[in-house]
Amino acid sequence: MASFVDRVKITAKAGNGGNGCVSFHREKFVQNGGPDGGDGGIGGNIVLYADPNMHTLLDFRFHTKYLAENGADGSAQRCQGKRGQDLVIKVPVGTVFLRDEDGAVVADMSEPGQTKILLRGGRGGYGNQHFATPTRQAPNFAKPGIKTEQYVFRLELKTIADVGLVGFPNVGKSTILATVTAAKPKIANYHFTTLTPNLGIVKHREMDFVLADIPGLVEGASEGVGLGHDFLRHVERTRLLLHVVDAAGSEGRDPLEDFRIINEELEKYGEPMGRPQLVVLNKCDLIYDSEEISELKKKFEDMGYKTFVVSAAMRKGFNELLDEVVRTLPELPPPLVFEEEEIEVDRVMPDDSYTIRRENDTFYVEGAAMQHFIDSVNFDDEESLNWFHRTLRDRGIIDALRQKGAQEGSTISIADMEFDFVE
């Protein structure tokens, strides 16, 4: 089961918008056709799909970069560029996408068949047909498409299960799962036999529910001791916990102390207080004194927990436990779904803020919108150059350069284009 992977990191980028086209109508006997440059196509989206047939994030270990198709450039005769094809990323149900830079949850794929647009493609640029006016009948410029940003995401698989089995290693959780479901987990008499969360379907009293065997926790699990730090996340979505303890203390441990330690680890990890728990006293076939079992059961019930005596090895005591589970589940809230934060990428223009730094006699104007700004200019067209100069003044760039010490003839660099400063 070493192929189970529940945490990965990927890079994703939606498609850039296509550039607008500069074109003029050409037709026999028509000397001065008007502008007919088409718009660029919209870039492809990054789309997520919760695939019920996937159970691990292993595929993402070998494929970590996802790029949607760019929109095609516009063309003559008002033809709009082809839209970029969406890229669909299939993930297991229960996968959560977190933005790597700040840990914000941007997608929670908690339902089978669920789809979500993670990143939207950039808008296409306008062709020169949009810039014709009564005084500017032959615009020789167009707009570039919006370029999208690249994002890094952390993917975490949080198992979707109605009921979770928790407890120390080797208390019999896997045997219980095998007893009440058709699952066939690896079972052996040593610690950490279970290295991955195992799922099974329980059918009882005309009701079905999903039961998860969470790998054994130990003291310090919330701080990374044992396997707990890797698998505590799989407890987050369970609606009901079956806390399994070794009632016989077959390894020399105290079942009450084990119970306390596991609950402390769950609380340290962020387990919400008040989540329902049923205590399962397993390995009772190893206890020959019935009064000892009754006394232990009473201690847990005095703490407020419904307690059930079972023997997974002998397949005894489970009807009463499952009766309580099917009675309790309909009264509980649905599985946890994380609140999502939208990623704003479908902007009309990039952020137009800028900074100016000076190196010797060269002044560098830098900012997210500067490349788009330069790409919008046709330096061979007088009208486009006039718009360029007006925009520099309207955005306050000319005044800011002057305050930084720019003088007549100083070199100005914007997005790798260099100009002479002219008052």
Secondary structure, 3 states (H helix, E strand, C coil): CCCCCCEEEEEEECCCCCCCCCCECCECCECCCCECCCCCCCCCCEEEEEECCCCCCCHHHHCCEEECCCCCCCECCCECCCCCCCEEEEEECCEEEEECCCCCEEEEECCCCCEEEEECCCCCCCCHHHHCCCCCCCCCCCCCCCCCCEEEEEEEECCCCCEEEECCCCCCHHHHHHHHCCCCCCCCCCCCCCCCCEEEEEEECCEEEEEEECCCCCCCHHHCCCCHHHHHHHHCCCCEEEEEEECCCCCCCCHHHHHHHHHHHHHHHCCCCCCCEEEEEECHHHCCCHHHHHHHHHHHHHCCCEEEECECCCCECHHHHHHHHHHHHHHCCCCCCCCCCCCCCCCCCCCCCCEEEEECCEEEEECCCHHHHHHCCCCCCHHHHHHHHHHHHHCCHHHHHHHCCCCCCCEEEECCEEEECCC
